[in-house]
Amino acid sequence: MGAFSLAGTPPFSIFISELMVIQAGIAAGRYVIVAVFLVVVVLIFAGLIHHVGQIVFGTADASASRERESAVPMLGLLLLAAAMVLLGVYLPASLDRVLVRATEIIVG
């Protein structure tokens, strides 16, 4: 899930920002820049998924531990993954207001 989030696939939050960049580029008539952006995003996605696939499905080094991992770190990762998916699908109004205000402060 982390790799797909980093790669910017739906329903994760990075996808929304990529979609907004594409929409703004099309609205401004910058079709060449949008095309270059899409090519770069596809290359990043392919490279990231390729490397993660090698890590996950590749052969382990002989010195790698074969012991079973504790469930406690996995619970923390699952909790964070659930939060990423939730914020990618639904953004609470209060958090949206905070982010909009922070953007206004930064932009001026």
Backbone bond lengths (Angstrom), bond angles and torsions (degrees), N, CA, C in turn:
res aa  C-N    CA-C-N  psi(-1)  N-CA   C-N-CA  omega(-1)  CA-C   N-CA-C  phi
1 M - - - 1.447 - - 1.523 111.04 -
2 G 1.319 116.03 -36.76 1.458 119.26 179.13 1.512 112.15 -63.23
3 A 1.330 116.94 -39.93 1.463 120.50 179.25 1.520 110.92 -65.63
4 F 1.325 116.56 -41.57 1.461 118.93 178.63 1.524 111.19 -68.33
5 S 1.330 117.48 -33.51 1.458 120.66 175.85 1.523 110.78 -65.52
6 L 1.339 116.56 -46.52 1.466 120.32 178.05 1.522 112.03 -63.55
7 A 1.319 115.96 -33.30 1.462 120.02 -179.24 1.527 111.92 -75.64
8 G 1.315 117.98 -13.05 1.460 120.86 176.15 1.504 114.26 82.74
9 T 1.315 117.70 37.61 1.462 120.10 177.76 1.527 109.72 -91.95
10 P 1.336 116.53 153.88 1.455 118.12 175.53 1.525 109.73 -66.39
11 P 1.282 121.39 148.23 1.457 130.45 6.53 1.518 113.15 -96.92
12 F 1.318 118.81 22.22 1.458 121.17 -174.17 1.528 111.34 -77.36
13 S 1.327 116.19 157.67 1.462 122.47 -170.57 1.525 113.53 -65.82
14 I 1.321 119.07 -31.06 1.466 120.22 179.91 1.524 110.16 -63.64
15 F 1.327 117.59 -32.12 1.468 121.17 177.97 1.522 110.61 -59.69
16 I 1.324 116.92 -40.82 1.468 120.62 -179.41 1.528 110.17 -62.16
17 S 1.325 117.48 -43.35 1.465 119.63 -179.76 1.531 110.45 -67.50
18 E 1.324 117.91 -38.21 1.466 119.81 176.48 1.525 110.63 -63.79
19 L 1.323 116.37 -41.63 1.463 120.77 178.59 1.523 111.05 -62.85
20 M 1.329 116.54 -39.82 1.464 120.22 178.89 1.533 111.32 -66.11
21 V 1.336 117.33 -37.84 1.465 120.57 176.92 1.521 109.83 -63.18
22 I 1.322 116.92 -43.47 1.466 120.74 179.38 1.524 110.82 -64.09
23 Q 1.328 117.43 -45.26 1.464 121.04 179.09 1.524 111.51 -61.36
24 A 1.328 117.48 -42.07 1.466 120.84 179.69 1.526 110.63 -66.74
25 G 1.329 116.68 -39.16 1.462 120.11 178.32 1.515 112.29 -64.52
26 I 1.326 116.29 -41.89 1.464 120.12 178.38 1.522 110.09 -67.34
27 A 1.330 117.37 -42.38 1.470 120.62 179.38 1.521 111.67 -62.49
28 A 1.342 117.07 -32.09 1.465 120.94 180.00 1.523 111.92 -86.42
29 G 1.332 117.23 -4.01 1.457 120.60 179.45 1.524 113.91 77.54
30 R 1.302 118.40 20.98 1.470 123.51 -179.40 1.532 109.57 -94.65
31 Y 1.323 116.20 65.28 1.460 121.40 -173.11 1.528 112.73 -67.28
32 V 1.312 117.81 -36.45 1.467 120.49 179.69 1.528 110.06 -66.57
33 I 1.308 116.60 -42.76 1.461 120.55 179.12 1.526 110.32 -65.16
34 V 1.337 117.09 -40.16 1.465 120.73 177.05 1.527 110.03 -62.80
35 A 1.327 117.59 -41.86 1.468 121.10 178.95 1.524 110.86 -63.43
36 V 1.333 117.31 -43.60 1.469 120.80 178.00 1.529 109.37 -63.57
37 F 1.312 116.91 -42.81 1.467 121.28 178.15 1.522 110.67 -58.56
38 L 1.333 117.20 -45.83 1.463 120.63 -179.56 1.522 111.94 -64.22
39 V 1.336 117.01 -39.89 1.460 120.38 178.07 1.522 110.28 -63.14
40 V 1.321 117.13 -44.29 1.459 120.99 -179.76 1.536 110.57 -65.13
41 V 1.318 117.24 -41.66 1.467 120.61 178.96 1.528 110.33 -62.67
42 V 1.321 117.48 -41.85 1.468 120.69 178.56 1.523 110.20 -64.78
43 L 1.327 117.85 -41.56 1.470 120.45 178.49 1.533 111.37 -64.46
44 I 1.309 116.92 -41.86 1.461 120.34 177.65 1.523 110.04 -63.07
45 F 1.325 116.94 -44.65 1.460 121.04 178.86 1.529 110.82 -59.60
46 A 1.332 116.65 -48.97 1.465 120.37 -178.31 1.527 111.45 -62.68
47 G 1.320 117.30 -43.90 1.455 120.61 -179.91 1.513 112.40 -65.25
48 L 1.320 116.50 -43.66 1.461 120.50 -179.17 1.522 111.03 -65.06
49 I 1.322 116.83 -46.73 1.460 120.12 -179.30 1.528 110.31 -66.61
50 H 1.323 118.19 -36.17 1.471 121.28 176.74 1.529 110.81 -60.96
51 H 1.319 116.63 -49.21 1.465 119.80 -178.04 1.531 112.33 -68.38
52 V 1.314 116.86 -39.82 1.467 119.42 177.34 1.524 109.88 -64.86
53 G 1.324 117.10 -38.56 1.464 120.53 176.35 1.517 112.06 -60.98
54 Q 1.334 116.46 -40.20 1.466 119.49 177.16 1.521 111.20 -66.09
55 I 1.316 116.74 -38.40 1.461 120.15 179.43 1.526 110.43 -66.92
56 V 1.319 116.60 -45.90 1.457 120.60 -175.03 1.527 112.16 -74.96
57 F 1.343 117.23 -43.91 1.456 120.45 -173.11 1.527 113.90 -104.73
58 G 1.322 117.82 1.64 1.460 121.06 179.85 1.517 111.83 -75.55
59 T 1.317 115.39 178.02 1.460 119.71 178.96 1.525 109.06 -87.07
60 A 1.316 115.15 142.41 1.459 120.85 -178.44 1.520 110.28 -79.41
61 D 1.311 115.41 149.99 1.458 122.20 174.93 1.528 108.69 -66.49
62 A 1.319 117.21 149.97 1.460 121.15 -178.53 1.525 112.11 -61.91
63 S 1.325 116.97 -27.24 1.465 119.93 -178.87 1.525 113.16 -85.55
64 A 1.333 117.76 -2.32 1.466 121.26 -178.83 1.524 110.80 -69.57
65 S 1.306 115.10 142.07 1.465 120.72 179.57 1.524 109.84 -70.24
66 R 1.301 116.94 138.34 1.466 122.39 178.88 1.531 111.95 -103.01
67 E 1.333 116.24 8.52 1.456 119.78 -179.68 1.517 110.78 -76.86
68 R 1.318 115.87 151.06 1.463 121.42 179.21 1.529 109.26 -73.61
69 E 1.323 116.07 137.62 1.464 121.34 179.33 1.527 110.62 -74.72
70 S 1.303 115.34 155.95 1.452 121.29 175.77 1.528 109.51 -69.89
71 A 1.318 117.06 150.19 1.462 121.54 -179.08 1.523 112.22 -77.87
72 V 1.324 118.35 -20.04 1.469 121.47 -175.76 1.532 112.26 -62.02
73 P 1.348 120.70 -48.85 1.468 118.67 177.48 1.531 112.98 -62.67
74 M 1.325 116.51 -33.06 1.463 119.72 178.92 1.526 111.21 -65.89
75 L 1.323 117.55 -35.98 1.463 120.48 177.91 1.532 110.82 -63.86
76 G 1.328 116.34 -41.03 1.461 119.88 176.93 1.520 111.71 -63.04
77 L 1.330 116.80 -42.41 1.463 120.68 178.49 1.528 111.29 -64.71
78 L 1.323 116.69 -40.80 1.465 119.70 178.68 1.528 111.51 -65.68
79 L 1.315 116.82 -37.24 1.466 120.53 177.24 1.530 110.66 -63.47
80 L 1.326 116.94 -45.63 1.466 120.36 178.29 1.521 111.48 -65.92
81 A 1.334 118.03 -38.49 1.463 121.27 177.72 1.524 110.58 -63.66
82 A 1.323 116.82 -41.38 1.467 120.15 177.87 1.526 110.82 -63.12
83 A 1.326 117.05 -39.90 1.468 120.40 177.54 1.524 111.14 -64.13
84 M 1.340 117.38 -40.11 1.471 120.45 178.12 1.519 111.28 -62.35
85 V 1.332 116.28 -44.84 1.463 119.95 -179.73 1.525 109.95 -65.68
86 L 1.323 117.20 -44.18 1.461 121.15 -179.76 1.529 111.42 -60.66
87 L 1.327 117.67 -46.65 1.464 120.16 179.91 1.526 112.14 -70.63
88 G 1.325 117.05 -23.08 1.463 119.77 174.99 1.514 112.40 -74.37
89 V 1.324 116.75 -28.31 1.463 121.39 -178.17 1.522 111.42 -95.45
90 Y 1.326 117.09 -40.00 1.462 121.66 -175.26 1.518 109.95 -137.60
91 L 1.322 116.80 125.82 1.458 122.18 177.22 1.525 107.78 -112.00
92 P 1.335 118.01 116.02 1.465 120.00 -179.81 1.531 111.38 -58.05
93 A 1.318 115.48 146.41 1.466 120.82 -177.03 1.523 111.44 -59.43
94 S 1.322 117.94 -38.87 1.464 120.32 -178.79 1.535 110.92 -64.62
95 L 1.318 117.17 -41.62 1.469 120.54 177.63 1.527 110.55 -68.02
96 D 1.328 116.73 -36.72 1.462 120.51 177.21 1.521 110.69 -62.13
97 R 1.327 117.72 -42.41 1.471 121.25 178.83 1.526 110.87 -62.94
98 V 1.325 116.61 -41.84 1.465 120.44 178.82 1.528 110.28 -62.19
99 L 1.320 116.98 -44.48 1.465 120.69 -179.34 1.525 111.76 -67.01
100 V 1.330 116.76 -39.27 1.467 120.18 177.50 1.522 110.04 -64.25
101 R 1.318 117.24 -43.96 1.472 121.06 179.13 1.525 111.18 -63.58
102 A 1.340 117.09 -41.95 1.457 120.61 177.77 1.536 110.45 -62.47
103 T 1.318 116.68 -39.12 1.466 120.34 177.52 1.518 110.65 -64.62
104 E 1.324 117.22 -41.92 1.464 120.65 178.50 1.524 110.98 -62.32
105 I 1.322 117.85 -39.79 1.448 121.11 178.95 1.523 110.78 -64.88
106 I 1.331 116.50 -44.15 1.469 120.53 -178.13 1.528 111.42 -68.33
107 V 1.335 116.00 -45.84 1.469 120.28 -177.13 1.534 111.45 -72.90
108 G 1.314 115.89 -35.52 1.453 119.11 177.08 1.454 115.63 107.99
